[in-house]
Amino acid sequence: MTARQIRGASSMWPLAEEAPAKLIIDPPLPAVLARGMVLMQFRTENLQWSPYSALTR
């Protein structure tokens, strides 16, 4: 089952006047990989967070 089938359609929608959100992930850090762990830095562009709580539903 997909999340859409379980929870229904998303209440979020893209705004026509804004660029789409983008997630940029850097490659894993080699020194950390050598120790058997993964550490990756990331950043976002045009991403707007919206507060959400299960208590407000």
MODELLER restraints for C-alpha pairs under 7 A, 6 or more apart:
rsr = mdl.restraints
at = mdl.atoms
rsr.add(forms.Gaussian(group=physical.xy_distance, feature=features.Distance(at['CA:19:A'], at['CA:46:A']), mean=6.57, stdev=0.5))
rsr.add(forms.Gaussian(group=physical.xy_distance, feature=features.Distance(at['CA:20:A'], at['CA:46:A']), mean=6.50, stdev=0.5))
rsr.add(forms.Gaussian(group=physical.xy_distance, feature=features.Distance(at['CA:21:A'], at['CA:45:A']), mean=5.79, stdev=0.5))
rsr.add(forms.Gaussian(group=physical.xy_distance, feature=features.Distance(at['CA:21:A'], at['CA:46:A']), mean=4.71, stdev=0.5))
rsr.add(forms.Gaussian(group=physical.xy_distance, feature=features.Distance(at['CA:21:A'], at['CA:47:A']), mean=4.98, stdev=0.5))
rsr.add(forms.Gaussian(group=physical.xy_distance, feature=features.Distance(at['CA:22:A'], at['CA:44:A']), mean=5.62, stdev=0.5))
rsr.add(forms.Gaussian(group=physical.xy_distance, feature=features.Distance(at['CA:22:A'], at['CA:45:A']), mean=5.13, stdev=0.5))
rsr.add(forms.Gaussian(group=physical.xy_distance, feature=features.Distance(at['CA:22:A'], at['CA:46:A']), mean=6.58, stdev=0.5))
rsr.add(forms.Gaussian(group=physical.xy_distance, feature=features.Distance(at['CA:23:A'], at['CA:43:A']), mean=6.13, stdev=0.5))
rsr.add(forms.Gaussian(group=physical.xy_distance, feature=features.Distance(at['CA:23:A'], at['CA:44:A']), mean=4.64, stdev=0.5))
rsr.add(forms.Gaussian(group=physical.xy_distance, feature=features.Distance(at['CA:23:A'], at['CA:45:A']), mean=6.64, stdev=0.5))
rsr.add(forms.Gaussian(group=physical.xy_distance, feature=features.Distance(at['CA:24:A'], at['CA:42:A']), mean=5.59, stdev=0.5))
rsr.add(forms.Gaussian(group=physical.xy_distance, feature=features.Distance(at['CA:24:A'], at['CA:43:A']), mean=5.36, stdev=0.5))
rsr.add(forms.Gaussian(group=physical.xy_distance, feature=features.Distance(at['CA:24:A'], at['CA:44:A']), mean=5.98, stdev=0.5))
rsr.add(forms.Gaussian(group=physical.xy_distance, feature=features.Distance(at['CA:25:A'], at['CA:40:A']), mean=6.91, stdev=0.5))
rsr.add(forms.Gaussian(group=physical.xy_distance, feature=features.Distance(at['CA:25:A'], at['CA:41:A']), mean=6.09, stdev=0.5))
rsr.add(forms.Gaussian(group=physical.xy_distance, feature=features.Distance(at['CA:25:A'], at['CA:42:A']), mean=4.34, stdev=0.5))
rsr.add(forms.Gaussian(group=physical.xy_distance, feature=features.Distance(at['CA:25:A'], at['CA:43:A']), mean=6.63, stdev=0.5))
rsr.add(forms.Gaussian(group=physical.xy_distance, feature=features.Distance(at['CA:26:A'], at['CA:40:A']), mean=5.98, stdev=0.5))
rsr.add(forms.Gaussian(group=physical.xy_distance, feature=features.Distance(at['CA:26:A'], at['CA:41:A']), mean=5.49, stdev=0.5))
rsr.add(forms.Gaussian(group=physical.xy_distance, feature=features.Distance(at['CA:26:A'], at['CA:42:A']), mean=5.94, stdev=0.5))
rsr.add(forms.Gaussian(group=physical.xy_distance, feature=features.Distance(at['CA:27:A'], at['CA:40:A']), mean=6.22, stdev=0.5))
rsr.add(forms.Gaussian(group=physical.xy_distance, feature=features.Distance(at['CA:28:A'], at['CA:38:A']), mean=6.18, stdev=0.5))
rsr.add(forms.Gaussian(group=physical.xy_distance, feature=features.Distance(at['CA:28:A'], at['CA:39:A']), mean=5.63, stdev=0.5))
rsr.add(forms.Gaussian(group=physical.xy_distance, feature=features.Distance(at['CA:28:A'], at['CA:40:A']), mean=4.73, stdev=0.5))
rsr.add(forms.Gaussian(group=physical.xy_distance, feature=features.Distance(at['CA:29:A'], at['CA:39:A']), mean=6.05, stdev=0.5))
rsr.add(forms.Gaussian(group=physical.xy_distance, feature=features.Distance(at['CA:29:A'], at['CA:40:A']), mean=6.52, stdev=0.5))
rsr.add(forms.Gaussian(group=physical.xy_distance, feature=features.Distance(at['CA:32:A'], at['CA:38:A']), mean=6.13, stdev=0.5))
rsr.add(forms.Gaussian(group=physical.xy_distance, feature=features.Distance(at['CA:32:A'], at['CA:39:A']), mean=6.61, stdev=0.5))
